[in-house]
Amino acid sequence: MVPFLDLKAQYHSIKPEIDAAIARILESSQFVLGEAVASFERDFARYCSTEQAIAVNTGTSALHLSLLAAGIGAGDEVITTPFTFVATVAAILYTGARPVLADIDPKSFNLDPANIERAISPRTKAIIPVHLYGQPADMDPIMAIAKRHNLIVIEDACQAHGAEYKGRRVGGIGAMGCFSFYPGKNLGAYGEGGAVTTSNPEYARTIRMLRDWGAEKKYQHQLKGYNYRMEGFQGAILGVKMRYLEGWTEARRAHARRYHQLLAGGEVRTPAAMSAVRHVYHVYTVRSAERDELQQTLNAAGVQTGIHYPVPVHMQPAYSDLGYGPGDFPHAEAAAQEVLSLPIFPEMTEVQMLEVVAAVASRRLTSVAKL
Ligand SMILES: *Cc1c(COP(=O)(O)O)cnc(C)c1O
């Protein structure tokens, strides 16, 4: 059996420190925000090379508040990708703005800058590139387009903690970066969590207010805000896990290199790392024209896999009112049919990796046997 990820193995590798951090929260009784969260914010900002990080309760809230801090609302348009988790598009809708979608580059699975340019209208206010699977979007042309059209760039870095584009950490390239600490993300809480990174003091101040009912001083509400505060436990846990993030990221990258070697020339197309990026392999996603059969073969062999994502956002029933339909984003639609994410997690062993690769190779034997 090879699990898709193993959160329990990771907990056991750092159990004494985690247990002590949780005990400190219990003793301090700072259950919401508090010193552990503030300390994590400082560590995470340093990690992303930004002036500030503002901790919130989910990655979705991070996206929502970044858009609000950028002044986005009804009548505005925000450009993003259809090949993402629905939260990216949902957060735009929360503000009252209209999500405008642009197709991906099929090699990187990220927004193709040429398609962004075509989607710009006089109402466009912002672009949300998603660093999908842990690989940075092509930020230089995206920032150049934004500059030319006076648009704000908000990075959806929910899958890309520690990823780099031309030596710069994601989350610090656009005006704001949004991170999720959902348990399965590269830096995961033991519950929900998220953060916005920024070096703009005005955005940071607005987001700090909005996450806590729009108040800078208790019961003095300057803005109509939300309850998007991070819990003390999550701040304390993330503070411990931060110290291991670089090691875990390097382990993911080493596993990806090993997969590339072992799978080269075989049944599936391995993911392409673009030049000048540090891909952090939140997931290791291969492509196959016989994706569903491959997934069944792996499942029968006890190898857990995932599909990120089987239906692009514009083809989800809930988002049919965006006005798009089948055929509008051919690269995203083709990817949705063909992608399969193989197990990758820092604690993965060589034996587990060989088991996955053998199961992928057995698929070829099955198809040959059928001829
Ligand atoms: C996980 C994720 C989100 C949402 O984060 P939550 O913490 O689950 O709210 C947004 N965008 C992308 C690309 C994600 O992977």
The ligand as a MOL file (V3000), in Angstrom:
LIG
                    3D

  0  0  0     0  0            999 V3000
M  V30 BEGIN CTAB
M  V30 COUNTS 15 15 0 0 0
M  V30 BEGIN ATOM
M  V30 1 C -6.1890 24.8020 -1.2530 0
M  V30 2 C -6.3570 25.8640 -2.2580 0
M  V30 3 C -7.1430 27.0090 -2.0270 0
M  V30 4 C -8.0280 27.1740 -0.8260 0
M  V30 5 O -7.3950 27.0410 0.4100 0
M  V30 6 P -8.2830 26.6260 1.6830 0
M  V30 7 O -7.3040 26.7680 2.8010 0
M  V30 8 O -8.7260 25.2190 1.4690 0
M  V30 9 O -9.4140 27.5670 1.7790 0
M  V30 10 C -7.1610 27.9960 -2.9880 0
M  V30 11 N -6.4860 27.8790 -4.1340 0
M  V30 12 C -5.7450 26.7780 -4.4110 0
M  V30 13 C -4.9990 26.7070 -5.7070 0
M  V30 14 C -5.6720 25.7320 -3.4910 0
M  V30 15 O -4.9500 24.6440 -3.7790 0
M  V30 END ATOM
M  V30 BEGIN BOND
M  V30 1 1 1 2
M  V30 2 1 2 3
M  V30 3 2 2 14
M  V30 4 1 3 4
M  V30 5 2 3 10
M  V30 6 1 4 5
M  V30 7 1 5 6
M  V30 8 2 6 7
M  V30 9 1 6 8
M  V30 10 1 6 9
M  V30 11 1 10 11
M  V30 12 2 11 12
M  V30 13 1 12 13
M  V30 14 1 12 14
M  V30 15 1 14 15
M  V30 END BOND
M  V30 END CTAB
M  END
